[in-house]
Amino acid sequence: MIESVADDYSTKRVRQAPEEFQHIKFKVEGSVARLTLNRPEHNLLNEAMLRELSDGVVAAGDREDVKLILLDSGCKVFCGGIDIGEYTSQRVFQMLDAFTRPLLGCWKWVSR
């Protein structure tokens, strides 16, 4: 006999609310949701930051008043890449799977 498993015992990750984020600032002004990378000094992407970024995109997408998601940086460097100390080759695909929706990034270029 096989028993069904209740949803309470699911291993699915629980999304964080934007108020709980440590590395991403989440703010909605009008119809724009701003997600600000804020992991000084170089905004290196680690698993926690990628999860917050993914959860922020989902939270913004769940709001009917949000028409645009703006991704920016609270640091001098927009993003220094992946914090490789935390990743192995097997985990790269897990990291890429963190993003479930399209995201548009805007950069302000400064000519010299």
N, C-alpha and C positions, 0 to 999 in steps of 0.2 A: 504494500500500500504506500502511495506517495502522498505526502501532505503538501498542501500549497503553503507558500511562505507569505506571510503578511507584508504589506508595503513598509511597515515600520522597520523591517530588517534589511532594507535595501542598502547596497553599498554605494549607491549614487551619491555623489558629493552634494552637500547643501550649499547653495549660493550664499555669499556674504551680501549683506545690505551695504550700500555705499557709505553709511555712517561708520561702518566697521573697518573700512579700508585703511591700510597703513602706508602704502606706497603710491596710491592713486588718489588725487583729489577729484571729487565728483561734484559738479555744480550745474544747475539748470537755470538759465536766464532766458525768459521768453520761450522761444521754440528751439533753442540751442542747448544741447548738453555738452559741457566741457569736461573732458577727462584729461587731467594734468599729471604727467609722469613726474613723481617726486621722490626719487631715491638718490639723494646726493651721494656722490659728487657727479657720477657719470650716467646715472639712470641705467645701470646694468640690469637686464631682465633676468629675474630669478623666477622660480615656480610660483611663489606667493604673489609677485607682482603681475605675472601673466594671468593668474586666476582672477585677481582683482580687476584687471583690464577686461577680461572676458565677462566677468560679472557686471562690470560697469556698462559695457555695450548692451548686454541683455537688459539691465535695469532701464537704460535709456530707451531701448527699443520697445519695452513694455508700456511706456508712457505715450499716450495719444498726442500730447501737446509737443513732444519732441519731434522736430522735422530734420534736424542735422546734428551729427555727433562730431565735435571738434576735438582732435587729439593734439595736445601741446605739451610743453615741458616747463617745469618750474626750476630747472637747473640750466647752467650755462651750456651744457651739452644736451642735445635733444635725446639721444639714446646711444650709449656706448656699445650696444650689442648684448649678447647673452653672457650671463655670469657662468662661464664654462666650468668653474669649480664645482658646480652643482649638477652638471649634466653628463650623461654617458651617451654613447651612440644609440643605445636602445631607447633612451628617453626622448630623443629628438622628436619622434613622431607623436609622442604624448603631448609634448609642448605645442606642436603645430595644431593638434586637435583641440586645444583650449579655445581656439577661435571658431565660433559657429556662425558668425554673420560677417558680411562685408563691412569694411571700415575704410573711411576716407581720411587720410592724413594731410594736413596743410603745413607747409613750411614757409617761413619768411626768409628769403635769401638776401644776404647783405653783400653787395658788390664792393670790391676793394680796388 
